[in-house]
Amino acid sequence: MSSIIIVNYLLARDAGVKALVSNRIYPIQAPQAIDQAYIVTNKVSGRDHPLTSGGGQNYRDRVSIEAIAPTGDMAIAISQAAMKCLDDVINRTFTNYKDVNCLYAGVGISDPDNINNEARRVLEQYFVWWKFKD
């Protein structure tokens, strides 16, 4: 869950993302009946993965980011703002985390959902590395 906390923390504090979705950034699932643009973050794998058992104590996980909006152009703009925000994350420290890094590894684009009349753009693979503060 740490990777989702990290990504949501970063997205919520980015001016470009906030301009498009305000504070509508949700872990795992959004509330029902949202009629404005928003972001949902999910873990691609099930738990935080320690990379080493020694002194490094690095963790890594993969996160997907869904940009959901009334139009395809807006979903693309949200996903681009999220990418810009996370691409600048190199060895950051905040709250309970240090040496935080993000790396983009792929994108998937889905068609508008006819049931909800929404457009989605999914950033399928963001790798997130971090250490816990002592």
Sequence and secondary structure as in RCSB ss.txt:
>XXXX:A:sequence
MSSIIIVNYLLARDAGVKALVSNRIYPIQAPQAIDQAYIVTNKVSGRDHPLTSGGGQNYRDRVSIEAIAPTGDMA
IAISQAAMKCLDDVINRTFTNYKDVNCLYAGVGISDPDNINNEARRVLEQYFVWWKFKD
>XXXX:A:secstr
 HHHHHHHHHHHT HHHHHHHTT EEES   S   S EEEEEESSSS EES SSTT  EEEEEEEEEEESSHHHH
HHHHHHHHHHHHT SSEEETTEEEEEEEE   EEEEEETTTTEEEEEEEEEEEEEEE  
